[in-house]
């Protein structure tokens, strides 16, 4: 080997060793190494005045000519790698191109094939014409064998060109597949469905199917929920209660406002549709469930879910619904599970009904109040003043109650309640329940358990946040006994 070829052999060896040794390193490190090797080989070829294009071989090459051709081959391959890296950097500037990676992969394959053909033909003087002819026949055979796969590949190119979605978008394909796109590749896309499974869909089906992108232009979703009621229930009252139910779901947007409409008349039942918006597709299922629960409670306590025998169809529209009685509402409350039906009836006779218009205040924060409030109809909004900021805790609807801590301990209100709609609220005073505790002291322990259980129930989350801390187990029980004991002593002459 001549002294001039020692640097050439060294450069080829360093390039090969570095290429193998740096495979586990980051992409930037490998790219920097390729650039350094490319510049070093370019400098060597420039100093030796060697062109990367060689004349056709007339005889068997000697060692000097062979080493020069090898180093020129390395120059072509390194140049192709650097060009591919530059193109990938350009494509990465577009979010959707980076996610699909179709164009960058196509460009990389084209550049590598072109560099390999030029290197074989111009550097090593190998006949590539026959190779191209043979590869054409081979391509036809492979194309026939892999026509389905090729259809998916070209469909993926078409989908990537149009870019109807990207990784992270919530899409629906056809009528059955809906979820978040987690991967897009040459042959298929992967969607994480709402039931946390991964669906792999070939690109040919994606290109032919109906695609709905629920993340573009925004992630906001418009949802419709259907619910039926007896035909004798007045439609205007049903629609009012359905709109009140939307106020009880914090995830439902009020701008644009929800709507409730009568969709279809029936001989026995009418069908209603409630339409609303949520900020994200992830909230669809939970919001639908919450709305149906609240709608059922609003309609139930308004007496709009019970069918009246013999009253069907439009004739029954003028029938006034029979609202649930105060006794039944108290019977449904977890707080009074420990009481007998007779004791509930005694309390129901002492209920006072209070009517509120929109904006009326039921009670205010920090005000001393030992009254239990049970909502018979309408919606109450619960707010709390935090220094100079008013925090909205949520809304309470028909069948909900608030104030059990004040009823049993006399504690001041921890929040303010304001009527969001026209409301009817039952009030049960401390004096009404005091005789029960005086006759049965063990009732205080049952109330302690009922309060803790009631605050843990899901649909009482707003009331729980509006209540004062009940402390550790036993602390509330002592407060109940102490409050009623002091009230009993004060009542004696």
SULHUUR-V504771 format. One record per helix or strand. SS is the DSSP state (hx for helix, st for strand). FROM is the first residue (numbers start at 1). TO is the last residue. If there is no record, write none. Layout:
ss = [SS/SS]
from = [FROM/FROM]
to = [TO/TO]
This chain:
ss = [hx/hx/hx/hx/hx/hx/hx/st/st/st/st/hx/st/st/hx/st/st/hx/hx/hx/hx/hx/st/st/st/st/st/st/st/hx/st/st/st/hx/hx/hx/hx]
from = [3/27/63/95/102/128/147/170/177/188/198/203/211/221/235/259/269/281/313/326/334/341/352/361/368/371/380/389/401/404/412/416/423/430/443/458/475]
to = [21/47/92/100/123/145/162/173/184/193/202/208/213/230/247/264/278/301/318/332/336/349/356/363/368/377/386/396/402/409/412/419/429/439/456/466/491]
